[in-house]
Amino acid sequence: MKASDLFVKALENEGVEYIFGIPGEENLDLLDSLRGSSIKFILTRHEQAAAFMAATYGRLTGRAGVCLATLGPGATNLVTAIAYAQLGAMPLVVITGQKPIKAGLQGKFQILDIVRMMEPLVKDSDQIIYGRQIPALVRGAFRIAEEERPGAVHLELPEDIAREEVEDDRVFPRQTIHRVFASDRAIEKAVNVIKAAKRPLLLVGAGANRKRIRKPLSDFVNKTGIMFFNTQMGKGVLSGDDSHFIGTAAFSSKDYVHEAIKKADLIINVGHDIIEKPPFIMKGNDQQVIHINFHSAQIKDIYYPQVEVVGNISNSMDRINEALNECYACNRDWIKSIREKTRNAIHSLDNDTSFPMVPQRVVADVRKVVDADGIVSLDNGMFKLWFARHYHTHEPNTLLLDNALATMGAGLPSAMACALMYPERQVLAVCGDGGFMMNSQELETAVRLNLNLVVLIFNDSGYGMIKWKQTVQELPDFALDFNNPDFVMYAQSYGATGHRVESSEELIPTMERAFSDGGVHLIDLPIDYSQNTKTLLNDLKQFDA
């Protein structure tokens, strides 16, 4: 058997459904082996988009997504998306090609030390130096990528190794990863701290956005009466319509939810990772923090929990629930007014009729149109803060955003992966005009794949987030404005359908029509970001958390 055939057999053994990427001449044997495989190869227009799609597959399934690139520039184009997966705890296996390593005739042409380049970005990086290594290295790559904490793993397959003949075609079977359970002593300590608390709060982070965690968390909230908030990447674990929900920590301080955080004497922190932008900053030891996660806390000067419950989150919450046989936080008078004030502020402009539209109205309209299980994939930009604060999610992983690397360019490819995986569900990509143009060429990929996908572009002809930061720092507006193409014609040139919203009343029917018609639709939406300074700066100056 050719080594590339064995490589594909090992991938099939891992249950790989898709490989996203752009092959080069160094991958041709592997590509030929894929030709007769059950694995679907998804050709993209940029390697970065391929890795974003693969990372999103991993994020949603818990099984490593796979992307492919050639040597040199193909591999370097993957770097941003690999960092996105690694920081965001998304399981990803990266395959790159390389020139022959036993006898090369091209000197150093296109050759970089890709294995070494990847090492700071991934959990593990290896070059395959002989064919019989393949089964063990592939099995190891998927195991490492998927085990806690999930992340990226890199394998380099040189073209002469791919062409090598191997005699043994056996592969290693997948093994179920049995996550460790927290110790009885850790559970007991957490329970005692919860019982002693007078004003506890529950914080739900990205690590809780996994299967089988929602029910134990919901049972905990209903049993104890403890109110909860979430990080940006923890949205959807518990419903935003739950009466115990107070809001999202879109900032690290000085937001409405921080009034509650400031008054709480205990924060039960489930699934948060300090890679994500901090939802609150610890100061002193007056406020207790319980860290409940698959992995131990990374101690920093802003986060040093006094109690840690390390192990399977679902199991930990079940055992804590069993030990709490009465309502310890039924008196919620201290927090009711904060929740009400937060809700009123968040929804005050839901029906604003001005045009260009204000982001609050846009978020409210999107929520009205998108089903409870519909997926909204956010790129990075000013709009992300508005969605994080204002968009109430009902199901896990239905608002996909990146609050770890926070890179532009990920929103469209991530939405495409969702549309590919869940063709029966509504999928909406929300992008700023800056971030959209960083991977806009993937519209062709979306059309070629016959995806049902709607792309909503917040059009302000500038890098709005950085313009806001200039204002915050009282600096003059400088060097952040640009011109855009005609987005309607741009969409049509790829075979998609383009729409331009020209009044606030048009957005809802335009989105409804796009979802109903199917196919790829792009909506050009002029946006008024003047609310950025007023609502996200001036109105919040009263809070000094």
Buried (B, 14 or more C-beta within 10 A) or exposed (E): BBBBBBBBBBBBBBEBBBBBBBBBEBBBBBBBBBEEBEBEBBBBBBBBBBBBBBBBBBBBBEBBBBBBBBBBEBBBBBBBBBBBBBBBBBBBBBBBBBBBBEEBEEEEEBBBEBBEBBBEBBBBBBBBEEBBBBBEBBBBBBBBBBBBBBBBBBBBBBBBBBBBEBEEEEBBEBEEEEEEBBEEEBBEBBBEBBEEBEBBBBBBBBBBBBEEBBEBBBBBBBBBBBBBBBBBBBBBBBBBEBEBBBBBBBBBBBBBBBBBBBBBBBBBBBBBBEBBBBBBBBEEEEBBBBBBBBBEBEEEEEBEBBBBBBBBBBBBBBBBBEEBEEEBBEEBEBBEEBBEEBBEBBBEBBEBEEBBBBBBBBBBBBBEBBEEBBBBBBBBBBBBBBBBBBBBBBBBBBBBBBBBBBBBBBBBBBBBBBBBBBEEBBBBBBBBBBBBBBBBBBBBBBBBBEBBBBBBBBBBBBBBBBBBBBBEEEEEEEEBEEEBEEBBEBBEEBEBBBBBBEEBEBBBEBBEEBBEEBBBBBBBBBBBBEBBBEBBEEBBEEBEB
